[in-house]
Amino acid sequence: MFRILTITLASVSLLAAGVPAAARGDRDQDNLRDAAAQGQVIPLNRLIAEVKSRPPYSGMTYLGGPQFDAGRMIYALKFMDGSQVVIVYVDARSGRIVGRKP
C-alpha cells in the first residue's frame, strides 16, 4: 500500500511540474502568431521558403520540426545535406541567417 501511494505521489508531482512548461510553450506560440499577424516577425512558411531558395540550402532537403527560441526570436531549421543534418538559425524578425551547425 505504501509503495502504491509513493508511486502515485511521484507521478502526480511529475505531471504537475510539466504543466507550466507546456503552458509557456502554448503562450510562446500564441505570441508568435500574434507577432506574425502584426508583421513583427516573418511567417514560418515564408522563412523556410526564403532559406530554401539560397545556396547552399537550395540543394538540401528541409526536414521540418522547427524549433523556436522566443527569447532571442530565432528559429532553428533542420536540413539534410547528403547524410549530414544541418541546423540553420534564422532571425524571425529579419529572415537573416544568423548561424549554422555544422
C-alpha positions as CSV (number, residue, x, y, z in Angstrom):
1,M,0.0,0.0,0.0
2,F,2.8,2.4,0.9
3,R,4.6,1.6,-2.3
4,I,1.5,2.4,-4.4
5,L,1.0,5.7,-2.6
6,T,4.6,6.7,-3.1
7,I,4.4,5.9,-6.9
8,T,1.1,7.8,-7.2
9,L,2.5,10.9,-5.4
10,A,5.7,10.8,-7.5
11,S,3.6,10.6,-10.7
12,V,1.4,13.5,-9.7
13,S,4.4,15.6,-8.9
14,L,6.0,14.9,-12.3
15,L,2.8,15.7,-14.1
16,A,2.3,19.0,-12.1
17,A,5.9,20.0,-12.9
18,G,5.3,19.6,-16.6
19,V,2.2,21.8,-16.8
20,P,3.9,25.2,-16.6
21,A,6.4,24.3,-19.4
22,A,3.6,23.2,-21.6
23,A,1.5,26.3,-20.8
24,R,4.6,28.5,-21.5
25,G,5.1,26.8,-24.9
26,D,1.4,27.5,-25.8
27,R,1.9,31.2,-24.8
28,D,5.0,31.4,-26.9
29,Q,3.2,30.0,-29.9
30,D,0.2,32.4,-29.3
31,N,2.6,35.4,-29.0
32,L,4.5,34.3,-32.2
33,R,1.2,34.0,-34.1
34,D,0.2,37.5,-32.9
35,A,3.5,39.0,-33.9
36,A,3.3,37.4,-37.3
37,A,-0.2,38.8,-37.8
38,Q,1.1,42.2,-36.9
39,G,4.0,42.0,-39.2
40,Q,6.6,42.0,-36.4
41,V,8.0,38.6,-37.5
42,I,8.1,36.8,-40.8
43,P,5.7,33.8,-41.0
44,L,7.5,30.5,-40.7
45,N,6.5,29.2,-44.1
46,R,7.9,32.3,-45.8
47,L,11.2,31.9,-43.8
48,I,11.6,28.3,-44.8
49,A,10.9,29.2,-48.5
50,E,13.5,32.0,-48.3
51,V,16.2,29.8,-46.8
52,K,15.5,27.0,-49.2
53,S,16.0,29.5,-52.1
54,R,19.5,30.4,-51.0
55,P,22.6,28.4,-51.9
56,P,23.8,26.0,-50.4
57,Y,20.4,25.3,-48.7
58,S,18.6,25.2,-52.1
59,G,20.3,21.8,-52.7
60,M,19.3,20.5,-49.3
61,T,16.1,18.8,-48.1
62,Y,14.2,20.6,-45.3
63,L,13.4,18.1,-42.5
64,G,10.7,20.0,-40.7
65,G,10.2,20.2,-36.9
66,P,11.4,23.8,-36.5
67,Q,12.4,24.9,-33.0
68,F,11.7,28.5,-31.8
69,D,13.6,30.4,-29.2
70,A,11.1,33.1,-28.1
71,G,13.7,35.0,-26.0
72,R,16.0,35.5,-29.0
73,M,13.3,35.3,-31.7
74,I,15.4,32.7,-33.5
75,Y,14.2,29.7,-35.5
76,A,16.3,26.5,-35.8
77,L,15.5,24.9,-39.1
78,K,16.8,21.4,-39.9
79,F,18.1,20.4,-43.3
80,M,19.6,17.2,-44.7
81,D,22.9,17.7,-46.7
82,G,23.7,14.3,-48.1
83,S,24.0,12.2,-44.9
84,Q,24.5,15.1,-42.5
85,V,21.9,17.1,-40.6
86,V,22.5,20.9,-40.8
87,I,20.8,23.2,-38.4
88,V,20.3,26.8,-39.8
89,Y,19.5,29.5,-37.3
90,V,17.3,32.3,-38.7
91,D,16.2,35.6,-37.1
92,A,12.3,35.5,-37.2
93,R,12.1,39.3,-37.5
94,S,14.5,39.9,-40.4
95,G,14.9,36.5,-42.1
96,R,18.6,36.8,-41.8
97,I,20.6,33.6,-41.3
98,V,22.5,34.1,-38.0
99,G,24.2,30.8,-37.6
100,R,24.6,27.2,-38.8
101,K,25.6,23.9,-37.2
102,P,27.8,22.3,-38.7
